[in-house]
């Protein structure tokens, strides 16, 4: 255990700080790799992110009695993980048509949940942290190898004017999908389209996008804040921490699968589904306030898992809902900005475990208030179900 290795029994806040630095690195990675992938390509950016396993090995063999080195390495690892995650999300979205974005977004959530489940099971059978690092690090070589053999994003190639390469990749994909004698002929973008560039500042030049970006930024922050807070505070709900974390990850799966099949919001739309799930997560956090400090039972765990399930549903919806709210010309900028805001929620959530141990009622009250207010604010957003995503700012007017 890291606490005992560096004699931090009386400074448990250090573990919260190390975790928060991981999310700080994640935030930096999201911003940095968004620019890198636009400049050198999605594939190369993913390869850079995949070398994070080298830092993990350094962390594992760090024998320095000072935890500072470990904290810095965790921040660097977070940067690579955040960057690789963002680029992989963009890459998968660019390989499919818009009508499949909901599916690819939700499948990413499924993979995250499955990975969390596997990690918890492995940590149960391998409690020694160095051996656990080995068990979790070795498999990371596999995606690094696979990334070398995947093609570059044809959309990125097209945006850079490399039409011949994009056409070759699209033909290859068509053949893989058993299209007979595929022919692809791309038309070069006009100079005006190619030279046009937008930044986050453009989002605030129009009243419609200003409202949307502010409301969605708060939603992204709250989703990250509550989701990670309930995960880190899982030890306060049930008697067995491994079971608590295992169930906390398991409940994410059905929500991700429902989102992938449009079941969650297909009946009531994006807006109402998002508002309802956020509201339910807030109510669940209020329910946890009813228990006396230190009480751990199955009923309390059930309420916590209900809140985790609801916030997982919210997280899945905002990944699908957000791109539909903003014009094509600023869609990548808006998604990158919203993802960056959500990392502040993760940074604050790093202190959830300590805050719950110190004053659980205040902690759960904070979680609940953010969930309730976020759900109410979501009702001021427009519904996008069944509508064509806007291509320009003029489409919103």
C-alpha angles and dihedrals in degrees: 000000000000093000092059095040092060096031094244098147090122094041104054089149087076091072089054090050092050090050091049090051088056089058091045087056089046090055092050090048093053092054097040099044092047087064094040094052091049090052105040102018139265096272097053091045091053091051091052090051093049092062086076088101088072090060090048090057090050090050090051095052095040102126094175109129088218114087091207093086090050091050092052091049090050089054090050091048090050090053092054093043092049092047095046092046093053094047093047090052091051091045095053091046091051092053095060137049122262093260088064097050093096091054097048092045092051093045088058088057090049091053091049092052093047091048091051091050092050091048092052093048092049092047090053092057095036106042095163104098098217093051089045089055090053092049093050097039103051094064089056089075089068098067089044090058093044092050091062089062101044117097124248117263107276090209091057091047090050092050088054093050094250093134099158093056091046091050092050092052093047090050090050091050091048091052091049086055090052097252108161116235096342118203122195123185116176124197117226117245118251118255090248092056093045095050095046112107131176136193138191089273089069090062089066096048092080127055094222096053093040090058093046097047094048094048094044092045089058091047092051091048092050095046091053093041097051097037095053093037093056089046095051091043094049090107089067094060107052137026097242113058094198092053091045093054093041093054091042088060096040093058089060092065101068091047092051091048092048091051091048089056094045089240096124097056101013092089101042106018133248097285099051093040091052093046093048095048093048091047092050092050089053092049090050090054089051088052091057089059090068092071122086116247112276095019112135121180142136093264092056090045090052092054091048092049090050089055091047091050092051095048090047088055089051092050091052093049097050091054088057098034100047099062089051092057099058133061119258092247092063101024096107091044092050094047092049091049093048092048089051091053091051090059089065086061089054091049092054091043089060087077094049095099093054093042091052091049091048100043114352096182094056091044095051090042089057092049091048097048093052091050095048095046092046090052091051093047090052089066088070092063122095121252114249102181109125094006129113113251110249117256098196141016089257090064089064096052 
